[in-house]
Amino acid sequence: MAKSRFHLVTLCFLGALALVATSCAAPETDRPLYVESSFTDEEATAIVAAIEAWNYAGREYVGENLIDYRGRWTDQNGFDPNADFNDGRSVIYRVEDEAAYRQLTAGLPGKTGGLSFGEDTVVFTGVLQAETYSHGEAVQYVLIHELGHWLGLPDERREDRTDSVMYWRRSSSDAPRLELAPSDIENLCVFYDCERKP
């Protein structure tokens, strides 16, 4: 189900211009992903819901799951960004430590609830604050966005698409975006061969 070679080159060129592409390979479907075991049950439930939102879109439009959730994973040596990122295993890590947060977000403007680092994703549970929804919804809100990046989608910057889970900015007072918007599906179909269009 890969796009044509010409289409991929075009996407990679455009992605490089927009600083969104890290690879010019066709996106994989059913990519294996683990969740670090230190997440609370509430947080893990929220993560599974975010994964399922993307998988539902994958089944509906691409014809298969986009993410192969493999369950919880325990890092025997504790989380170490120097050793754990891009080590061949895709993991969602939980970072609560303020020093680790500062190290990983150095140079970024403002606060962020999560980041994607190549094959890995980090949720900064210590800085997640929500004025109008639960901690679990805050985790899901951050993760549905970061999983979009993990799947290859860029931030959505159009002001008429603020309902997108990929919209580039958020506030702790925003209503959580927990479901994919039509624009998210449109963007998904740019990077993946959709069997049907939204």
Contacts in CASP RR format, 6 or more apart in sequence:
PFRMAT RR
TARGET T0000
AUTHOR 0000-0000-0000
METHOD contacts of the structure
MODEL  1
MAKSRFHLVTLCFLGALALVATSCAAPETDRPLYVESSFTDEEATAIVAA
IEAWNYAGREYVGENLIDYRGRWTDQNGFDPNADFNDGRSVIYRVEDEAA
YRQLTAGLPGKTGGLSFGEDTVVFTGVLQAETYSHGEAVQYVLIHELGHW
LGLPDERREDRTDSVMYWRRSSSDAPRLELAPSDIENLCVFYDCERKP
1 29 0 8 1.000
1 62 0 8 1.000
1 63 0 8 1.000
1 64 0 8 1.000
1 192 0 8 1.000
1 193 0 8 1.000
2 8 0 8 1.000
2 26 0 8 1.000
2 193 0 8 1.000
3 11 0 8 1.000
3 26 0 8 1.000
3 192 0 8 1.000
3 193 0 8 1.000
8 24 0 8 1.000
8 25 0 8 1.000
8 26 0 8 1.000
9 24 0 8 1.000
11 21 0 8 1.000
11 24 0 8 1.000
11 190 0 8 1.000
11 191 0 8 1.000
12 21 0 8 1.000
12 23 0 8 1.000
12 24 0 8 1.000
14 21 0 8 1.000
15 21 0 8 1.000
15 154 0 8 1.000
18 154 0 8 1.000
20 152 0 8 1.000
20 153 0 8 1.000
20 154 0 8 1.000
20 155 0 8 1.000
21 152 0 8 1.000
22 118 0 8 1.000
27 151 0 8 1.000
27 152 0 8 1.000
27 191 0 8 1.000
27 192 0 8 1.000
29 58 0 8 1.000
29 62 0 8 1.000
29 64 0 8 1.000
29 65 0 8 1.000
29 66 0 8 1.000
29 192 0 8 1.000
30 64 0 8 1.000
30 65 0 8 1.000
30 66 0 8 1.000
30 67 0 8 1.000
30 68 0 8 1.000
31 66 0 8 1.000
31 67 0 8 1.000
31 68 0 8 1.000
31 90 0 8 1.000
31 150 0 8 1.000
31 151 0 8 1.000
32 68 0 8 1.000
32 70 0 8 1.000
32 90 0 8 1.000
33 51 0 8 1.000
33 67 0 8 1.000
33 68 0 8 1.000
33 69 0 8 1.000
33 70 0 8 1.000
33 90 0 8 1.000
33 91 0 8 1.000
33 92 0 8 1.000
33 150 0 8 1.000
34 70 0 8 1.000
34 71 0 8 1.000
34 72 0 8 1.000
34 73 0 8 1.000
34 89 0 8 1.000
34 90 0 8 1.000
34 91 0 8 1.000
34 92 0 8 1.000
35 44 0 8 1.000
35 47 0 8 1.000
35 48 0 8 1.000
35 69 0 8 1.000
35 71 0 8 1.000
35 72 0 8 1.000
35 73 0 8 1.000
35 91 0 8 1.000
35 92 0 8 1.000
36 72 0 8 1.000
36 73 0 8 1.000
36 74 0 8 1.000
36 75 0 8 1.000
36 79 0 8 1.000
36 91 0 8 1.000
36 92 0 8 1.000
36 93 0 8 1.000
36 94 0 8 1.000
37 72 0 8 1.000
37 73 0 8 1.000
37 74 0 8 1.000
38 79 0 8 1.000
38 94 0 8 1.000
39 47 0 8 1.000
39 72 0 8 1.000
39 92 0 8 1.000
39 94 0 8 1.000
39 123 0 8 1.000
39 125 0 8 1.000
39 139 0 8 1.000
42 134 0 8 1.000
42 135 0 8 1.000
42 136 0 8 1.000
42 139 0 8 1.000
43 94 0 8 1.000
43 123 0 8 1.000
43 125 0 8 1.000
43 135 0 8 1.000
43 136 0 8 1.000
43 139 0 8 1.000
44 72 0 8 1.000
45 136 0 8 1.000
46 136 0 8 1.000
46 137 0 8 1.000
46 139 0 8 1.000
46 140 0 8 1.000
46 143 0 8 1.000
47 92 0 8 1.000
47 123 0 8 1.000
47 139 0 8 1.000
47 140 0 8 1.000
47 143 0 8 1.000
48 69 0 8 1.000
49 140 0 8 1.000
49 178 0 8 1.000
50 140 0 8 1.000
50 143 0 8 1.000
50 144 0 8 1.000
50 147 0 8 1.000
50 178 0 8 1.000
51 67 0 8 1.000
51 69 0 8 1.000
51 143 0 8 1.000
51 147 0 8 1.000
53 144 0 8 1.000
53 165 0 8 1.000
53 178 0 8 1.000
53 179 0 8 1.000
53 180 0 8 1.000
54 66 0 8 1.000
54 67 0 8 1.000
54 144 0 8 1.000
54 147 0 8 1.000
54 148 0 8 1.000
54 151 0 8 1.000
54 180 0 8 1.000
55 65 0 8 1.000
55 66 0 8 1.000
55 67 0 8 1.000
57 66 0 8 1.000
57 180 0 8 1.000
57 184 0 8 1.000
57 185 0 8 1.000
57 188 0 8 1.000
58 64 0 8 1.000
58 65 0 8 1.000
58 66 0 8 1.000
58 188 0 8 1.000
58 192 0 8 1.000
59 65 0 8 1.000
60 196 0 8 1.000
61 185 0 8 1.000
61 188 0 8 1.000
61 189 0 8 1.000
61 192 0 8 1.000
61 194 0 8 1.000
61 195 0 8 1.000
61 196 0 8 1.000
61 197 0 8 1.000
61 198 0 8 1.000
62 188 0 8 1.000
62 192 0 8 1.000
62 193 0 8 1.000
62 194 0 8 1.000
62 195 0 8 1.000
63 195 0 8 1.000
66 151 0 8 1.000
66 192 0 8 1.000
67 147 0 8 1.000
67 151 0 8 1.000
73 89 0 8 1.000
73 91 0 8 1.000
75 84 0 8 1.000
75 91 0 8 1.000
77 83 0 8 1.000
79 93 0 8 1.000
79 94 0 8 1.000
79 95 0 8 1.000
79 100 0 8 1.000
81 100 0 8 1.000
81 103 0 8 1.000
81 104 0 8 1.000
81 117 0 8 1.000
84 91 0 8 1.000
84 93 0 8 1.000
84 120 0 8 1.000
85 117 0 8 1.000
85 118 0 8 1.000
85 119 0 8 1.000
85 120 0 8 1.000
86 117 0 8 1.000
86 118 0 8 1.000
86 119 0 8 1.000
86 120 0 8 1.000
88 119 0 8 1.000
89 119 0 8 1.000
90 119 0 8 1.000
90 120 0 8 1.000
90 150 0 8 1.000
91 120 0 8 1.000
91 121 0 8 1.000
92 120 0 8 1.000
92 121 0 8 1.000
92 122 0 8 1.000
92 123 0 8 1.000
92 143 0 8 1.000
93 120 0 8 1.000
93 121 0 8 1.000
93 122 0 8 1.000
93 123 0 8 1.000
94 122 0 8 1.000
94 123 0 8 1.000
94 125 0 8 1.000
95 101 0 8 1.000
95 104 0 8 1.000
95 122 0 8 1.000
95 123 0 8 1.000
95 124 0 8 1.000
95 125 0 8 1.000
95 126 0 8 1.000
96 124 0 8 1.000
96 125 0 8 1.000
96 126 0 8 1.000
98 126 0 8 1.000
101 124 0 8 1.000
101 126 0 8 1.000
101 127 0 8 1.000
104 115 0 8 1.000
104 122 0 8 1.000
104 124 0 8 1.000
105 111 0 8 1.000
105 112 0 8 1.000
105 115 0 8 1.000
105 124 0 8 1.000
111 127 0 8 1.000
112 124 0 8 1.000
112 127 0 8 1.000
113 123 0 8 1.000
113 124 0 8 1.000
113 127 0 8 1.000
113 128 0 8 1.000
113 142 0 8 1.000
114 121 0 8 1.000
114 122 0 8 1.000
114 123 0 8 1.000
114 124 0 8 1.000
114 142 0 8 1.000
114 146 0 8 1.000
115 121 0 8 1.000
115 122 0 8 1.000
115 124 0 8 1.000
115 146 0 8 1.000
116 122 0 8 1.000
116 146 0 8 1.000
116 149 0 8 1.000
116 150 0 8 1.000
118 150 0 8 1.000
119 150 0 8 1.000
121 143 0 8 1.000
121 146 0 8 1.000
121 147 0 8 1.000
121 149 0 8 1.000
121 150 0 8 1.000
123 139 0 8 1.000
123 142 0 8 1.000
123 143 0 8 1.000
123 146 0 8 1.000
125 135 0 8 1.000
125 139 0 8 1.000
128 135 0 8 1.000
128 138 0 8 1.000
128 139 0 8 1.000
128 142 0 8 1.000
129 138 0 8 1.000
129 172 0 8 1.000
130 137 0 8 1.000
130 138 0 8 1.000
130 141 0 8 1.000
130 172 0 8 1.000
130 176 0 8 1.000
131 172 0 8 1.000
131 173 0 8 1.000
132 173 0 8 1.000
132 174 0 8 1.000
132 175 0 8 1.000
133 141 0 8 1.000
133 175 0 8 1.000
133 176 0 8 1.000
137 176 0 8 1.000
137 178 0 8 1.000
138 176 0 8 1.000
140 176 0 8 1.000
140 178 0 8 1.000
141 170 0 8 1.000
141 176 0 8 1.000
141 177 0 8 1.000
141 178 0 8 1.000
144 165 0 8 1.000
144 177 0 8 1.000
144 178 0 8 1.000
144 180 0 8 1.000
145 165 0 8 1.000
145 166 0 8 1.000
145 177 0 8 1.000
148 165 0 8 1.000
148 166 0 8 1.000
149 155 0 8 1.000
149 166 0 8 1.000
151 188 0 8 1.000
151 191 0 8 1.000
152 191 0 8 1.000
153 166 0 8 1.000
153 184 0 8 1.000
153 187 0 8 1.000
153 188 0 8 1.000
153 191 0 8 1.000
154 166 0 8 1.000
154 187 0 8 1.000
155 166 0 8 1.000
155 167 0 8 1.000
155 168 0 8 1.000
156 164 0 8 1.000
156 166 0 8 1.000
156 167 0 8 1.000
156 168 0 8 1.000
156 183 0 8 1.000
156 184 0 8 1.000
156 187 0 8 1.000
157 167 0 8 1.000
157 168 0 8 1.000
158 183 0 8 1.000
161 167 0 8 1.000
161 181 0 8 1.000
161 183 0 8 1.000
163 177 0 8 1.000
163 181 0 8 1.000
163 183 0 8 1.000
164 177 0 8 1.000
164 181 0 8 1.000
164 183 0 8 1.000
164 184 0 8 1.000
164 187 0 8 1.000
165 177 0 8 1.000
165 178 0 8 1.000
165 179 0 8 1.000
165 180 0 8 1.000
165 181 0 8 1.000
165 184 0 8 1.000
166 183 0 8 1.000
166 184 0 8 1.000
166 187 0 8 1.000
167 177 0 8 1.000
170 177 0 8 1.000
180 188 0 8 1.000
182 198 0 8 1.000
185 198 0 8 1.000
186 198 0 8 1.000
188 194 0 8 1.000
189 197 0 8 1.000
189 198 0 8 1.000
END
